């Protein structure tokens, strides 16, 4: 104990005397002796602060991130440029230490930040209502499916394979334990197989889910998907990339009822996988089914502007067995991060980021087709800033590219055994013409 705790024996004795016990063991007298360890923990000797810092630095140097390597990774987490002002503002003490607004009347700053976040998310998605943020895209989809079940009274949802496989896995883990049946539909040419979809959607379907862009980077026909869902009284749930919405038509204008997704691309670092940000927005008709909190703007009795929690399901805190959702926290810091990003860039800036990503991805595909004979393109569907290529020995190729300073893509065999030697390649506004040229040159050399 002494190698890990800073207290001297004299200090321990003084504390025990102050509380009226003879030994530390007396503090655990209520725990039966057979349940206690009764021996020291099998741990190495403690280290000084400087030794711990050295150890952590050594471990950190084993990792190589997007700052050291050219990053063409995507699959839900993207290497977008993050303005320096975000950290400067985000790490201010009044923002960094703010927590969920249980006492809303004295949390005006936090409430205003949430209000601005909600307004911006509604603007991006074309929806009427947005809640406070959630953990990440997978649990946001879980909540969207719960909403669809509550709204329609049905328990069957259809999720195509083109939806992110990890989001589908989270939904299977959680929603099926809440009485929801999940039906999967295959893909055709990188998008949802509409004929197969029509076969399984019926009057017991609560929702149809669509990626926008989908997991393969392809742009789904949301209007067609919305028609299939709405014709049987089901909802259309869309998982969207918010930056892509700067260029694509808003899902709300194409028939979506609920839009959710991963907000990491809104100025949040990749950070080897987190923290991230789940967002959700919906049509006004679904307002009462939304989990978490909704903040609104109002005025006090003297006419001064103020912010309130317009809607909050209190049973999520105090009557858990009656709760319709397990979302009761609030990723306010990540939501603020996204809010600062969207505010700094504005409508035109986000459109420019999306357009640059789109143009550079299409330029990369064109260059690969012209310069690297070993590369083929299995899907012809329209895509945004991410697309699928097929190359020989894809997994080994990725390792060789990484040694040459390039994160070349994501191997799809991990989720789709039929897509062996297929890579998902993403391009953001950060990639230069020189980066794209080097990618083609490297890939060409390694596959020749």
C-alpha positions as CSV (number, residue, x, y, z in Angstrom):
1,X,0.0,0.0,0.0
2,X,2.8,2.4,1.0
3,X,4.3,2.4,-2.6
4,X,1.0,3.6,-4.1
5,X,-0.5,5.9,-1.4
6,X,1.1,9.2,-0.3
7,X,0.2,8.9,3.4
8,X,2.8,8.2,6.0
9,X,2.2,5.8,8.8
10,X,1.9,8.7,11.2
11,X,-0.8,10.2,9.0
12,X,-2.7,6.9,8.8
13,X,-2.6,6.5,12.6
14,X,-3.9,10.1,13.1
15,X,-6.8,9.5,10.7
16,X,-7.7,6.2,12.3
17,X,-7.7,7.8,15.7
18,X,-9.8,10.7,14.5
19,X,-12.6,8.3,13.3
20,X,-12.2,6.0,16.3
21,X,-10.9,2.7,14.9
22,X,-7.7,0.9,15.6
23,X,-6.7,-0.3,12.0
24,X,-7.7,-0.1,8.4
25,X,-9.0,-3.6,8.6
26,X,-11.6,-2.4,11.1
27,X,-13.1,-0.3,8.3
28,X,-14.0,-3.5,6.4
29,X,-15.3,-5.5,9.4
30,X,-18.7,-5.9,7.8
31,X,-17.2,-7.9,4.9
32,X,-16.8,-11.6,5.8
33,X,-13.2,-12.7,6.2
34,X,-13.5,-15.3,3.5
35,X,-14.4,-12.7,1.0
36,X,-11.3,-10.5,1.7
37,X,-8.1,-10.9,-0.2
38,X,-5.9,-11.2,2.9
39,X,-2.7,-10.7,1.0
40,X,-1.0,-7.8,-0.8
41,X,-2.0,-7.1,-4.4
42,X,0.3,-8.7,-7.0
43,X,1.5,-5.4,-8.4
44,X,4.9,-4.0,-9.4
45,X,6.5,-1.4,-7.2
46,X,5.1,2.1,-7.5
47,X,6.8,4.7,-9.6
48,X,7.5,8.4,-9.1
49,X,5.7,11.0,-11.1
50,X,8.6,11.5,-13.5
51,X,8.9,7.8,-14.0
52,X,5.2,7.5,-14.8
53,X,5.5,10.3,-17.3
54,X,8.5,8.6,-19.0
55,X,6.6,5.3,-19.1
56,X,3.5,6.9,-20.7
57,X,5.6,8.7,-23.3
58,X,7.3,5.5,-24.2
59,X,3.9,3.8,-24.7
60,X,2.6,6.8,-26.7
61,X,5.5,6.5,-29.1
62,X,4.3,3.0,-30.0
63,X,1.3,4.6,-31.7
64,X,1.3,6.6,-35.0
65,X,-1.7,8.8,-35.7
66,X,-3.1,10.9,-38.4
67,X,-0.6,13.7,-37.6
68,X,2.3,11.4,-38.5
69,X,0.8,9.4,-41.4
70,X,-1.3,10.3,-44.4
71,X,-4.8,9.2,-43.5
72,X,-7.3,7.7,-45.9
73,X,-9.3,6.1,-43.2
74,X,-13.0,6.6,-42.8
75,X,-15.8,4.2,-41.9
76,X,-17.5,6.7,-39.6
77,X,-14.4,8.5,-38.2
78,X,-12.8,11.1,-40.4
79,X,-9.6,13.2,-40.5
80,X,-11.0,16.6,-41.1
81,X,-9.2,19.8,-40.2
82,X,-10.0,21.1,-36.7
83,X,-9.7,24.9,-36.3
84,X,-7.3,25.9,-33.5
85,X,-10.0,28.1,-31.9
86,X,-12.0,25.1,-30.9
87,X,-9.6,23.9,-28.2
88,X,-9.0,27.5,-27.0
89,X,-12.7,27.9,-26.3
90,X,-13.6,24.4,-25.4
91,X,-11.0,24.1,-22.6
92,X,-12.1,27.3,-20.8
93,X,-12.9,26.3,-17.3
94,X,-16.5,27.6,-17.5
95,X,-17.1,25.2,-20.4
96,X,-14.8,22.3,-19.6
97,X,-16.3,21.8,-16.1
98,X,-19.9,22.4,-17.0
99,X,-22.1,19.4,-16.4
100,X,-25.7,18.3,-17.3
101,X,-28.2,21.1,-16.3
102,X,-30.1,19.5,-13.5
103,X,-30.8,23.0,-12.1
104,X,-31.7,24.6,-15.4
105,X,-32.5,28.1,-14.0
106,X,-28.9,28.6,-13.0
107,X,-27.4,26.9,-16.0
108,X,-28.0,29.6,-18.6
109,X,-24.7,29.3,-20.4
110,X,-25.0,25.5,-20.7
111,X,-28.6,25.8,-21.9
112,X,-27.7,28.4,-24.5
113,X,-24.9,26.2,-25.8
114,X,-27.3,23.2,-26.1
115,X,-29.9,25.5,-27.7
116,X,-27.4,26.6,-30.4
117,X,-26.3,23.1,-30.9
118,X,-29.8,21.9,-31.5
119,X,-30.6,24.7,-33.9
120,X,-27.5,24.0,-36.0
121,X,-28.3,20.2,-36.1
122,X,-31.8,21.0,-37.2
123,X,-30.4,23.2,-40.0
124,X,-28.1,20.5,-41.2
125,X,-30.6,17.7,-41.2
126,X,-33.7,19.6,-42.3
127,X,-35.6,18.4,-39.3
128,X,-37.9,20.3,-36.8
129,X,-36.5,19.1,-33.5
130,X,-33.1,18.1,-32.1
131,X,-32.3,16.8,-28.6
132,X,-29.2,17.3,-26.5
133,X,-26.4,15.1,-27.6
134,X,-25.9,11.4,-27.1
135,X,-23.0,9.1,-26.7
136,X,-22.2,8.1,-30.3
137,X,-24.0,7.0,-33.5
138,X,-24.7,3.4,-32.4
139,X,-26.7,4.4,-29.4
140,X,-28.3,7.2,-31.3
141,X,-29.6,4.6,-33.7
142,X,-30.8,2.5,-30.8
143,X,-32.8,5.4,-29.5
144,X,-34.2,6.2,-32.9
145,X,-35.5,2.6,-33.2
146,X,-37.1,2.8,-29.8
147,X,-38.8,6.0,-30.9
148,X,-40.2,4.3,-34.0
149,X,-41.5,1.4,-31.9
150,X,-43.2,3.8,-29.5
151,X,-44.7,5.9,-32.3
152,X,-46.0,3.1,-34.5
153,X,-46.8,0.5,-31.9
154,X,-44.8,-2.0,-34.0
155,X,-41.8,-4.1,-33.1
156,X,-40.1,-4.9,-36.4
157,X,-37.4,-2.8,-38.1
158,X,-35.5,-3.3,-41.3
159,X,-31.8,-2.4,-41.4
160,X,-29.9,-2.9,-44.7
161,X,-26.3,-4.2,-44.7
162,X,-25.3,-0.8,-46.1
163,X,-25.8,0.7,-42.6
164,X,-22.6,0.8,-40.6
165,X,-22.1,-2.8,-39.3
166,X,-21.1,-1.5,-35.9
167,X,-24.3,0.5,-35.6
168,X,-26.2,-2.5,-36.6
169,X,-24.4,-4.6,-34.0
170,X,-25.2,-2.1,-31.2
171,X,-28.8,-2.1,-32.3
172,X,-28.9,-5.9,-32.2
173,X,-27.3,-6.0,-28.8
174,X,-29.7,-3.5,-27.2
175,X,-32.9,-3.2,-29.3
176,X,-33.6,-7.0,-29.5
177,X,-33.5,-7.0,-25.7
178,X,-36.3,-4.4,-25.8
179,X,-38.7,-6.5,-27.9
180,X,-37.6,-5.3,-31.3
181,X,-37.1,-7.7,-34.2
182,X,-34.3,-6.7,-36.6
183,X,-34.5,-7.8,-40.3
184,X,-31.4,-7.4,-42.5
185,X,-31.5,-6.6,-46.2
186,X,-28.5,-7.2,-48.6
187,X,-26.9,-4.6,-50.9
188,X,-26.6,-4.4,-54.6
189,X,-23.9,-2.3,-56.3
190,X,-23.1,-0.6,-53.0
191,X,-26.6,0.5,-52.1
192,X,-29.7,-1.1,-50.6
193,X,-31.3,-3.8,-52.8
194,X,-34.7,-2.2,-53.2
195,X,-36.3,-5.3,-54.5
196,X,-35.2,-7.3,-51.4
197,X,-36.3,-4.4,-49.3
198,X,-39.8,-4.3,-50.7
199,X,-40.1,-8.0,-50.0
200,X,-39.6,-7.7,-46.2
201,X,-41.3,-4.3,-45.5
202,X,-44.9,-4.8,-44.4
203,X,-47.6,-3.5,-42.1
204,X,-45.7,-4.8,-39.0
205,X,-42.6,-2.7,-39.8
206,X,-41.9,0.2,-37.5
207,X,-39.0,1.7,-39.4
208,X,-36.7,1.3,-42.3
209,X,-33.1,2.5,-41.8
210,X,-30.8,4.1,-44.4
211,X,-27.2,5.4,-44.3
212,X,-26.6,8.8,-46.0
213,X,-24.0,8.3,-47.3
214,X,-24.1,4.6,-46.4
215,X,-21.2,2.6,-45.0
216,X,-19.7,2.1,-48.5
217,X,-19.8,5.9,-49.1
218,X,-22.6,5.5,-51.6
219,X,-25.5,7.9,-51.7
220,X,-28.8,6.1,-51.2
221,X,-32.1,7.1,-52.8
222,X,-33.8,8.4,-49.7
223,X,-37.0,9.4,-51.5
224,X,-37.5,5.8,-52.7
225,X,-36.7,4.4,-49.3
226,X,-39.1,6.9,-47.7
227,X,-41.8,5.8,-50.0
228,X,-41.3,2.1,-49.2
229,X,-41.5,2.9,-45.5
230,X,-44.4,5.4,-45.6
231,X,-46.5,3.2,-47.8
232,X,-46.9,0.7,-44.9
233,X,-47.0,3.4,-42.2
234,X,-43.4,2.9,-41.1
235,X,-40.8,5.6,-40.4
236,X,-37.7,6.3,-42.3
237,X,-34.6,6.5,-40.0
238,X,-31.5,8.0,-41.5
239,X,-27.9,7.6,-40.2
240,X,-26.1,10.6,-41.7
241,X,-22.6,12.1,-41.8
242,X,-23.2,15.7,-40.8
243,X,-20.3,17.2,-42.9
244,X,-21.7,15.4,-46.1
245,X,-25.0,17.2,-45.4
246,X,-23.2,20.4,-46.3
247,X,-23.4,19.2,-49.9
248,X,-26.2,16.6,-50.0
249,X,-29.9,17.4,-49.9
250,X,-31.1,17.4,-46.3
251,X,-32.7,14.1,-45.3
252,X,-35.7,16.0,-43.9
253,X,-36.4,17.3,-47.5
254,X,-36.3,13.7,-48.8
255,X,-38.8,12.1,-46.5
256,X,-36.8,11.2,-43.4
257,X,-38.7,11.1,-40.1
258,X,-35.6,10.7,-37.8
259,X,-32.0,11.6,-38.5
260,X,-29.2,10.4,-36.3
261,X,-25.5,9.8,-36.7
262,X,-21.9,10.3,-35.6
263,X,-20.9,13.9,-35.0
264,X,-17.1,13.3,-34.8
265,X,-16.5,14.9,-38.1
266,X,-17.7,18.2,-36.7
267,X,-14.4,19.3,-35.3
268,X,-13.8,16.4,-32.8
269,X,-10.4,14.7,-33.0
270,X,-10.2,11.1,-34.1
271,X,-8.4,10.3,-30.8
272,X,-8.0,6.6,-31.6
273,X,-11.7,6.1,-31.3
274,X,-13.3,8.6,-28.9
275,X,-14.9,10.4,-27.2
276,X,-17.4,11.1,-30.0
277,X,-20.9,12.5,-30.3
278,X,-24.2,11.1,-31.2
279,X,-26.8,13.4,-32.7
280,X,-30.5,13.0,-33.3
281,X,-33.2,15.1,-34.9
282,X,-36.8,14.4,-35.9
283,X,-40.0,15.7,-37.2
284,X,-42.2,17.7,-34.8
285,X,-44.8,14.9,-34.7
286,X,-42.3,12.8,-32.8
287,X,-41.4,15.4,-30.3
288,X,-42.9,13.6,-27.3
289,X,-40.9,10.4,-28.1
290,X,-37.5,12.1,-28.2
291,X,-35.1,10.9,-25.4
292,X,-32.9,13.1,-23.4
293,X,-33.5,16.9,-23.2
294,X,-34.7,19.7,-25.5
295,X,-33.7,23.2,-24.7
296,X,-35.8,26.2,-25.8
297,X,-35.5,30.0,-25.9
298,X,-38.0,32.2,-24.0
299,X,-38.1,35.5,-22.2
300,X,-38.5,36.3,-18.5
301,X,-41.2,38.6,-17.0
302,X,-39.1,41.6,-17.9
303,X,-38.6,40.6,-21.5
304,X,-35.0,39.4,-21.2
305,X,-34.0,36.4,-23.3
306,X,-33.4,33.2,-21.4
307,X,-33.2,29.5,-21.9
308,X,-35.2,26.6,-20.4
309,X,-35.4,22.9,-20.5
310,X,-38.5,22.8,-22.7
311,X,-38.9,19.0,-22.4
312,X,-37.1,16.4,-20.3
313,X,-38.4,13.0,-19.4
314,X,-37.7,13.0,-15.6
315,X,-38.5,9.3,-15.2
316,X,-35.1,8.6,-16.9
317,X,-33.6,9.9,-13.6
318,X,-36.1,8.9,-10.9
319,X,-38.4,6.2,-12.2
320,X,-36.0,4.1,-14.3
321,X,-38.4,1.2,-14.7
322,X,-40.9,3.4,-16.5
323,X,-38.3,5.1,-18.7
324,X,-38.6,4.9,-22.5
325,X,-34.8,5.5,-22.8
326,X,-31.6,5.0,-21.0
327,X,-30.2,8.3,-22.2
328,X,-30.2,10.6,-19.2
329,X,-26.7,12.1,-19.4
330,X,-25.6,14.8,-21.9
331,X,-22.5,14.9,-23.9
332,X,-22.5,18.7,-23.5
333,X,-18.7,19.2,-24.0
334,X,-18.7,17.3,-27.3
335,X,-21.9,19.1,-28.4
336,X,-20.2,22.4,-27.6
337,X,-17.2,21.2,-29.7
338,X,-19.5,20.6,-32.7
339,X,-21.3,23.8,-32.1
340,X,-18.1,25.9,-32.2
341,X,-17.0,24.1,-35.3
342,X,-20.3,24.7,-37.1
343,X,-20.4,28.3,-36.0
344,X,-16.8,29.0,-37.1
345,X,-17.3,27.5,-40.6
346,X,-20.9,28.6,-41.2
347,X,-23.1,27.3,-43.9
348,X,-20.6,28.1,-46.7
349,X,-17.7,26.7,-44.8
350,X,-19.3,23.4,-44.2
351,X,-20.4,23.2,-47.8
352,X,-16.8,23.9,-48.9
353,X,-15.4,21.2,-46.6
354,X,-18.0,18.7,-48.0
355,X,-17.3,19.8,-51.6
356,X,-13.5,19.6,-51.3
357,X,-13.9,16.1,-49.8
358,X,-16.2,15.1,-52.6
359,X,-14.0,16.5,-55.4
360,X,-10.8,15.0,-54.0
361,X,-12.3,11.6,-53.5
362,X,-13.5,11.5,-57.1
363,X,-10.1,12.7,-58.3
364,X,-8.4,9.9,-56.4
365,X,-10.7,7.3,-57.9
366,X,-10.1,8.7,-61.4
367,X,-6.3,8.7,-60.9
368,X,-6.4,5.1,-59.5
369,X,-8.4,3.9,-62.5
370,X,-5.9,5.5,-64.9
371,X,-2.6,4.7,-63.1
372,X,-3.0,1.5,-61.1
373,X,-4.1,-1.5,-63.2
374,X,-4.4,-3.8,-60.2
375,X,-7.2,-1.7,-58.7
376,X,-10.8,-2.4,-59.6
377,X,-14.0,-0.7,-58.5
378,X,-16.8,-3.1,-57.5
379,X,-19.6,-0.5,-57.1
380,X,-20.8,2.0,-59.7
381,X,-23.3,3.8,-57.4
382,X,-22.8,7.6,-56.8
383,X,-20.6,8.3,-53.8
384,X,-19.7,11.2,-51.6
385,X,-16.1,11.2,-50.2
386,X,-15.6,7.5,-49.6
387,X,-15.5,4.6,-52.0
388,X,-14.6,0.9,-52.2
389,X,-11.7,-0.5,-54.2
390,X,-10.5,-4.1,-54.7
391,X,-6.8,-4.9,-54.6
392,X,-4.8,-8.1,-54.4
393,X,-3.9,-9.1,-50.8
394,X,-5.6,-6.1,-49.2
395,X,-4.6,-6.8,-45.6
396,X,-0.9,-7.2,-46.3
397,X,-1.0,-4.2,-48.6
398,X,-2.4,-2.0,-45.8
399,X,0.5,-3.1,-43.6
400,X,3.1,-2.3,-46.3
401,X,1.4,1.1,-47.0
402,X,1.5,2.0,-43.3
403,X,5.3,1.3,-43.2
404,X,5.5,3.9,-46.1
405,X,3.6,6.5,-44.1
406,X,0.1,6.0,-45.5
407,X,-3.1,4.7,-43.8
408,X,-4.5,3.3,-47.0
409,X,-8.1,2.4,-46.0
410,X,-10.2,0.0,-44.0
411,X,-10.3,-3.7,-44.9
412,X,-14.0,-4.6,-45.4
413,X,-13.5,-8.4,-44.8
414,X,-13.7,-7.6,-41.1
415,X,-17.4,-7.2,-41.4
416,X,-18.2,-8.7,-44.9
417,X,-16.5,-12.0,-45.6
418,X,-17.7,-11.8,-49.2
419,X,-15.7,-8.6,-49.6
420,X,-12.2,-10.1,-49.2
421,X,-9.5,-7.9,-50.6
422,X,-11.9,-4.9,-50.6
423,X,-10.8,-1.6,-49.0
424,X,-13.0,1.4,-48.0
425,X,-11.0,4.6,-48.9
426,X,-12.0,8.0,-47.5
427,X,-10.7,11.4,-48.6
428,X,-11.2,14.7,-46.7
429,X,-10.4,18.3,-47.4
430,X,-7.0,17.8,-45.7
431,X,-5.6,15.6,-48.5
432,X,-3.6,17.6,-51.0
433,X,-2.9,16.8,-54.7
434,X,0.5,15.7,-53.6
435,X,-1.0,13.3,-51.1
436,X,-3.3,11.8,-53.7
437,X,-0.4,11.5,-56.2
438,X,1.7,9.7,-53.5
439,X,-1.2,7.3,-52.7
440,X,-1.5,6.3,-56.3
441,X,2.3,6.0,-56.8
442,X,2.6,3.9,-53.6
443,X,-0.3,1.6,-54.4
444,X,0.9,1.2,-58.0
445,X,4.3,0.2,-56.9
446,X,3.1,-2.3,-54.2
447,X,0.7,-4.0,-56.6
448,X,2.8,-4.1,-59.7
